[in-house]
Amino acid sequence: MSKTFADLLAHKTPIIYDGATGTFLQEMGLPMRDAPEAWVLDQPANVYAAAEAYVNAGAQIILTCTFGGTALRLLQAGLDDHAYEINRRAAELAQQAARGRALVAGSMGPLGQMPLALGTVTYRDAVEQFADQARALADGGIDLLSIESMSDLAEILAAIEGARRVIDLPIFATMSFDTQGKTLTGITPTLAARELMNAHVAAFGANCGRGPEDMAAILQEMRSAARDAVLIAKPNVGIPEIRAGKAVYNVPPARFALCARDWVRAGARIIGGCCGTTPQHIAALRAALTSSKSSPSRQQMIG
């Protein structure tokens, strides 16, 4: 197993990221209304099992169960007083599941309800929120940090600044482009790429969004704006339908994996999945990306 992110990059092959955390835990019994972070303390065996399943599926980087782990976000679930404990423990569980076979990325998501864009939280306070979370994750032993699913450019830059105040680890940064090719606050892939390149993160790209078919075009736009960037592709598996109180996604592993070849051709180096993906999706993705490089892409097959 490679010991650092730099080691993975040196191999010049696609790096396999993990899949969804929250929706996978829901398949394991987490109620949709509950914060996944609650299970870090209440059901640690399930959090461990979910992380281990992605390592066993071939993921080389796995996320901690801390997407909503800032104290401000945890306030909605009444868990804000446990923010440090949740983040530290989640990192420890992920490292135990990885057992040296994968790197552990501390997951940091939005503060919730876009408080910077709406003016309910100051930039300075946002920086402090993310710094506190990054510190706890580092204390738990993460190998790198992943700032993900951001819509607001100010918020993602606040997260980067907060993290850099307290840690010296590689930082990933991804935004979600789900509104006519832009984020909810109107950020284009081109603008995101330029700003994140200037922020000197280790890798950046897109996650979540509307589904795997949209990802290649987003990556191509980012690549045009930042030729030398290490790009990340981590889309969800489409817009879910709610059936019997559960979110149901309609993109099977084989189709997801076929799309992934186009992301690589568009410039992605780090490949994984977001909402709705499972270890089966990651296993299929790994198989597709390690098969013959001469295999035709999905676009070639239908074009």
Residue pairs with C-beta under 8 A, 6 or more apart in sequence:
1 100
1 101
1 102
2 8
2 10
2 11
2 60
2 103
4 103
4 143
5 61
5 103
5 143
5 144
5 170
5 202
6 170
8 15
8 60
8 61
8 103
9 15
9 230
9 269
13 289
13 290
14 264
14 268
14 269
14 270
14 271
14 289
15 60
15 61
15 269
15 270
15 271
16 58
16 59
16 60
16 61
16 271
16 272
16 282
16 285
16 286
16 289
17 59
17 60
17 61
17 232
17 234
17 270
17 271
17 272
17 273
17 282
18 51
18 54
18 57
18 59
18 61
18 62
18 63
18 102
18 272
18 273
18 282
19 54
19 57
19 59
19 272
19 273
19 274
19 277
19 278
19 279
19 281
19 282
20 236
20 273
20 274
20 275
20 276
20 277
20 278
21 36
21 50
21 63
21 65
21 67
21 107
22 30
22 36
22 67
22 275
23 247
23 249
23 275
23 276
23 277
24 50
24 53
24 277
24 278
24 279
25 36
25 39
25 46
25 47
25 50
25 65
26 32
26 246
26 247
27 278
28 46
28 49
28 50
29 46
30 36
30 39
30 43
30 46
32 245
32 246
32 247
34 77
35 68
35 74
35 76
35 77
35 79
36 65
36 67
36 68
37 65
37 66
37 67
37 68
37 69
37 74
37 77
37 79
37 86
37 90
38 77
38 79
39 46
39 47
39 65
40 47
40 65
40 66
40 86
40 89
40 90
40 93
41 82
41 85
41 86
41 89
44 89
44 93
47 65
47 90
47 93
48 93
48 96
48 97
49 97
50 65
51 62
51 65
51 93
51 94
51 97
51 98
52 97
53 279
54 62
54 102
54 279
54 282
55 62
55 97
55 98
55 99
55 101
55 102
56 279
57 279
57 280
57 282
57 283
57 286
58 282
58 283
58 286
59 102
59 272
59 282
59 286
60 102
60 103
61 102
61 103
61 104
61 105
61 144
61 270
61 272
62 94
62 97
62 98
62 102
62 103
62 104
62 105
63 94
63 104
63 105
63 106
63 107
63 146
64 87
64 90
64 91
64 93
64 94
64 104
64 105
64 106
64 107
64 137
64 140
64 142
65 90
65 93
65 94
65 107
66 86
66 87
66 90
66 91
66 106
66 107
66 108
66 133
66 137
67 107
67 108
67 109
67 148
67 149
68 74
68 77
68 109
68 112
69 83
69 86
69 87
69 90
69 107
69 108
69 109
69 133
69 136
69 137
70 83
70 108
70 111
70 129
70 130
70 132
70 133
71 80
71 83
71 129
71 132
71 133
72 80
72 111
72 112
72 115
72 121
72 129
73 109
73 110
73 111
73 112
74 80
74 82
74 83
74 86
76 112
79 86
83 132
83 133
83 136
84 132
84 136
85 136
86 136
87 106
87 133
87 136
87 137
87 140
88 136
88 137
88 139
88 140
89 140
90 137
90 140
91 104
91 106
91 136
91 137
91 138
91 139
91 140
91 141
91 142
92 140
92 141
94 104
94 142
95 104
95 140
95 141
95 142
98 104
103 143
103 144
104 141
104 142
104 143
104 144
105 142
105 143
105 144
105 145
105 146
105 172
106 133
106 134
106 137
106 138
106 140
106 142
106 144
106 145
106 146
107 146
107 148
108 130
108 133
108 134
108 137
108 145
108 146
108 147
108 148
108 159
108 163
109 147
109 148
109 149
109 150
110 149
110 150
110 151
110 152
110 155
111 121
111 126
111 129
111 155
113 120
114 151
114 152
114 155
114 184
114 185
115 121
115 126
116 122
116 123
116 126
116 152
116 154
116 155
116 158
117 151
117 152
117 154
117 155
117 185
121 129
123 154
123 158
126 154
126 155
126 158
126 159
126 162
127 158
127 161
127 162
127 165
128 162
129 162
130 147
130 158
130 159
130 161
130 162
130 163
131 162
131 163
131 165
131 166
132 162
133 162
134 145
134 162
134 163
134 165
134 166
134 167
135 166
135 167
137 145
137 167
138 166
138 167
138 169
142 169
143 169
143 170
144 169
144 170
144 171
144 172
144 202
145 163
145 167
145 169
145 170
145 171
145 172
146 171
146 172
146 173
146 174
147 156
147 159
147 160
147 163
147 171
147 172
147 173
147 174
148 172
148 173
148 174
148 207
148 208
148 234
149 174
149 175
149 176
149 207
149 208
149 274
150 156
150 159
150 173
150 174
150 175
150 176
150 183
151 175
151 176
151 183
151 184
151 185
151 187
152 183
152 184
152 185
152 187
153 185
153 187
153 191
153 192
153 195
156 173
156 175
156 196
157 195
157 199
159 173
160 171
160 173
160 199
160 201
163 171
164 171
170 201
170 202
170 203
171 201
171 202
172 201
172 202
172 203
172 204
172 232
172 270
173 196
173 199
173 201
173 203
173 204
174 204
174 205
174 206
174 207
174 232
174 234
175 183
175 187
175 192
175 206
175 207
176 183
176 184
176 206
176 207
176 208
176 209
177 183
177 187
177 188
177 189
177 192
177 206
177 209
177 214
177 218
178 184
178 208
178 209
178 210
179 186
181 188
181 189
181 214
181 217
181 218
182 188
183 192
188 221
189 206
189 218
189 219
189 221
189 222
189 225
190 221
190 222
190 224
190 225
192 204
192 222
193 204
193 221
193 222
193 223
193 225
193 226
193 229
194 225
194 226
196 204
196 226
196 229
197 204
197 225
197 226
197 229
202 230
203 229
203 230
203 231
203 232
203 269
203 270
204 222
204 229
204 230
204 231
204 232
205 219
205 222
205 231
205 232
205 233
205 234
205 268
205 270
206 215
206 218
206 219
206 222
206 232
206 233
206 234
206 235
207 232
207 233
207 234
207 235
207 236
207 274
208 234
208 235
208 236
208 274
208 275
209 215
209 218
209 235
209 236
209 274
210 236
210 238
210 239
211 235
211 236
211 237
211 238
211 239
211 251
212 235
212 236
212 237
212 238
212 251
212 255
212 256
212 259
212 260
213 259
214 235
215 233
215 235
215 259
215 262
215 263
215 266
215 268
216 259
216 262
216 263
216 265
216 266
216 299
217 266
219 231
219 233
219 263
219 266
219 267
219 268
220 266
220 267
222 229
222 231
222 267
223 229
223 231
223 266
223 267
230 269
230 270
231 266
231 267
231 268
231 269
231 270
232 268
232 269
232 270
232 271
232 272
233 260
233 263
233 266
233 268
233 270
233 271
233 272
234 270
234 271
234 272
234 273
234 274
235 273
235 274
236 249
236 273
236 274
236 275
236 276
236 277
237 249
237 250
237 251
237 256
237 273
237 275
237 276
237 277
237 281
238 249
238 250
238 251
238 276
240 247
240 248
240 249
240 275
240 276
241 247
241 248
241 250
242 248
247 275
247 276
249 275
249 276
251 276
253 278
253 280
253 281
253 283
253 284
253 285
254 284
256 273
256 277
256 281
256 284
256 285
257 281
257 284
257 285
257 287
257 288
257 289
258 288
258 298
259 298
260 271
260 285
260 288
260 289
261 288
261 289
261 295
261 297
261 298
262 297
262 298
262 299
263 271
264 271
264 289
265 297
271 285
271 289
272 282
272 285
273 281
273 282
273 285
